Amino acid sequence: MTEGYCVKCKKKVEMKDTQKVTLKNGKPATKGICPDCGTKVFRIGG
């Protein structure tokens, strides 16, 4: 699983329902959902 920072919980969480995306500039990123509060979590660079 991928780890990201949840702004609402103010801590690092393991993302669930992760999805690999590509930014406009071509760099890879990962987006998912915080398992605790359900907020979207985003991580640049894989």
N, C-alpha and C positions, 0 to 999 in steps of 0.2 A: 504494500500500500504506500501511497505517497503522502508525505506530511506537508501541511501548509499552515499558515497563521490565520486564525479566525479573529476578525476585528471585534466582533460582538462578545465573544468569550474571553478575548485578550490572552490567548494561549495557543500553542501549537497543537494541532489535532491531526489525526489520520483521516484523510478525505475519503468519503464513500461516493460511489457512482462517478469515478474519475473518467475524464474524457481528454484525450490528447488533442490540442488545437495548435494552429499556427497563427502568429500575430501578423499584422500588416507588413512588418519589416522582414518577415520570413523566419523569425526566431520561434523555437518551440515553447509551448506552455502547457500547463495542466489545469483544468478546472474541475471542481467537485463540490460536494456539500458537506458541511460540518455535521457530524453524527449527533452532537449534543443539542444544537439549537436550530439546525436546518438552514443556516445562512450559506450563501454561495462563498466558496473559498477558491482563490486563484493563486497559482504559483508560476512564475516565469522561469523558463529554463528546464522544463521537463518535469 
